[in-house]
Amino acid sequence: MNVGTLRQYELQFRYGLESGDRPLEIKVNGQIVESGLSFPATGSWSTWETVSTVQILNAGINTVRATAIGYSGANLDHLKVISQ
């Protein structure tokens, strides 16, 4: 993603998850910023909820990577970036 200013941004992950809690490791520009962000069950793979974290992004292009911890992760739909 490309942002205009170095500042804090809310990263909103929209997801669905039938059961359990499947945390994801979140990296921004190659650095771990959340070692196990919780994605609790929504009741269905197509019932959507949002999990957020606030992180500092650099001006210009940034890379955000969400990696499953363990067996698998949630059904990620999209990532929304909101300036703080």
N, C-alpha and C positions, 0 to 999 in steps of 0.2 A: 504494500500500500504506500501511497505517496501523500505525505502531509506537509503543510506549509511552514510549520513552526515547531521548534523544540519545546515540548511542554507535555503535561500529563494528558492522557486520553483514556477514556473508558472503552475497553474492548468487550463488546457484548457478543457472546456466542449463543446463537439460537440452535436448539437441539431437541431431539426426542429420544427417549430411552424407556423401554418397556418395564424393566425391573432392576432393582439393585442400585448401586452407586458406582459409577465408573470414572474415577478421576483421570485427568489428563495432565501431562507435563506441558507447560506453556513456555516457549522460548521466544524472545524478541531479539532479532539480529544476532542469533546464535547463543545468547545468554539465557540461562534458566531464570525465569521471573516468578514462576509458580511450579513447585515440584510436584504438586498433586491437587490441582483445582478440582473441587467436587462437582460432579454432574449427577445429581440425584434423579431417581426414576420419575418419569412423567406419566406412566401408566400405559403408554403405547409408543411405538416407533414413529408414529405420525401425529402425536400430541406434543405441541411445541411449548417450550419454556426458554428462559434466558438465564445464563450465568455470566457474571461480569467480573472483571478485574481492572484496576486502574494502573496504568504503566506509563513511563516516560518514553516517548517516541522521538527520534531524531527528525530534524527538518529534512525533507526529501524522501527517498525510498526506504521502507522498513520491511522486514520479513517477520511474520508471525507464524510459528509452527506449533501445532497441537499434536501431541503424541500419546497414544494409549499407554497406560501403565498396567501391565499384566495382560489378561486375555484379550480384551478389546475395549473400544470406547463407545461413546454415544453416537447417535446419528446426527452429525453436524449439518445444519442447513446453510447458515451463512454467518459471517462476522461483520458486525457493525462497529465503526470507530467513531466515538463522540468526543469532541474537544471539551476539556474541563475548564 
